[in-house]
Amino acid sequence: MNFRSDNEAPVNQHILEAIIQANQGFEESYGYDRYSEQFTQQCQQLFQAWCEVLPLTTGTAANSIAMALSCPPYGAILCHEDAHLNRDECGAPEFYTAGAKIVPLPGEHGKIDIKALQTFLANSGVHGEHESMPATISLTQCTESGTVYSLEELKAIKAIKEQYGLALHMDGARFANALCTLQCSPAEATWQAGIDLLSFGATKNGAMMAEALIVFNTKFNKQIKRLRKRAGHLISKMRYVSAQLVRYVENDLWLELAHHANSQAILFSKQTAELVELLHPVEANEVFCRLPIELIESLQKQGFEFHIWPGYKDVIRLVFSHATQQSDTEKLIKAVSQHQA
Ligand SMILES: Cc1ncc(COP(=O)(O)O)c(C=O)c1O
């Protein structure tokens, strides 16, 4: 019973079938196939806007190319201290920007603290050419703490981005999960909220190594294809990635899958509300909770798999996915309830 990561979940059957269907005969390579073209059109309809779309195989590539497009080598990228881009990409954003500086900012529940962002920007520039020039704000939606920026919070960040003339990037590795929570249109959650570049995740929510970088602002799509090639991410048989993405958004499959994942996390948190201490509000498909160490050990012995959060002995992260069986969620609820009774 795996609650460790949505990366460990299997590929959704419809998406797997889409790969098989795409495996008919010959098809143009390097993104000139019919599926890549179709996915771009789908994105333009979905987001009700012009956008440039690059299918990719990893979120790190999407984030790093987004940074290379929006931040010069002498620039600074402002993000939450826990951002994947800051903690978990082994310097790839710095590498692809040829040395931009990442500025990690604090904030509760994985969200950039607006005051900290304002203070940083208000004080920047005093050292002139000696300091890196703020160029890009990157926020993660859902955050690394499983929370979701509200449209109001996004609005506040948009105002700051406009005041300082910065680019705004969204790491949407779990964008579908966030959209289900926000219950708004993809347009409202992105470019209408000031997002210039979106790392659009699909892998965690049912695809097999399929992500995309979506650029809404023409200012940031210059030499985008060369950057992708240079990053080693121009996939020759792109049809197999794009066919997945086509199926992913078709008939709202992506939202259906994310809705299921979120509903499992919410079911768990509601049913155990009196029993477990939550570290962050449960707003999507992840639950961070503090439990007695004996309970953690007992759950592990019963076959429940999850991460004990680095730096803690008594905090675990539970990730619910598109493939989580409700019966497994119920077994987990029962195991927690029986131990605490
Ligand atoms: C918030 C976030 N961004 C991006 C990624 C993309 O990572 P990868 O390069 O492994 O696809 C992840 C994966 O765990 C993530 O959690």
The ligand as an SDF file (V2000), in Angstrom:
LIG
                    3D

 16 16  0  0  0  0  0  0  0  0999 V2000
    7.2870   20.3500   -7.2150 C   0  0  0  0  0  0  0  0  0  0  0  0
    8.0260   19.5470   -8.2240 C   0  0  0  0  0  0  0  0  0  0  0  0
    8.5290   20.1390   -9.3090 N   0  0  0  0  0  0  0  0  0  0  0  0
    9.1440   19.4470  -10.2630 C   0  0  0  0  0  0  0  0  0  0  0  0
    9.3040   18.0940  -10.1780 C   0  0  0  0  0  0  0  0  0  0  0  0
    9.8900   17.3970  -11.3650 C   0  0  0  0  0  0  0  0  0  0  0  0
   10.8220   16.5060  -11.1540 O   0  0  0  0  0  0  0  0  0  0  0  0
   11.4500   15.5120  -12.2300 P   0  0  0  0  0  0  0  0  0  0  0  0
   12.5570   16.2440  -12.8880 O   0  0  0  0  0  0  0  0  0  0  0  0
   11.8730   14.4050  -11.3990 O   0  0  0  0  0  0  0  0  0  0  0  0
   10.3970   15.1450  -13.2450 O   0  0  0  0  0  0  0  0  0  0  0  0
    8.8570   17.4280   -9.0200 C   0  0  0  0  0  0  0  0  0  0  0  0
    9.0850   15.9590   -8.8410 C   0  0  0  0  0  0  0  0  0  0  0  0
    9.1240   15.4240   -7.7990 O   0  0  0  0  0  0  0  0  0  0  0  0
    8.1860   18.1760   -8.0260 C   0  0  0  0  0  0  0  0  0  0  0  0
    7.7000   17.5890   -6.9280 O   0  0  0  0  0  0  0  0  0  0  0  0
  1  2  1  0
  2  3  1  0
  2 15  2  0
  3  4  2  0
  4  5  1  0
  5  6  1  0
  5 12  2  0
  6  7  1  0
  7  8  1  0
  8  9  2  0
  8 10  1  0
  8 11  1  0
 12 13  1  0
 12 15  1  0
 13 14  2  0
 15 16  1  0
M  END
$$$$
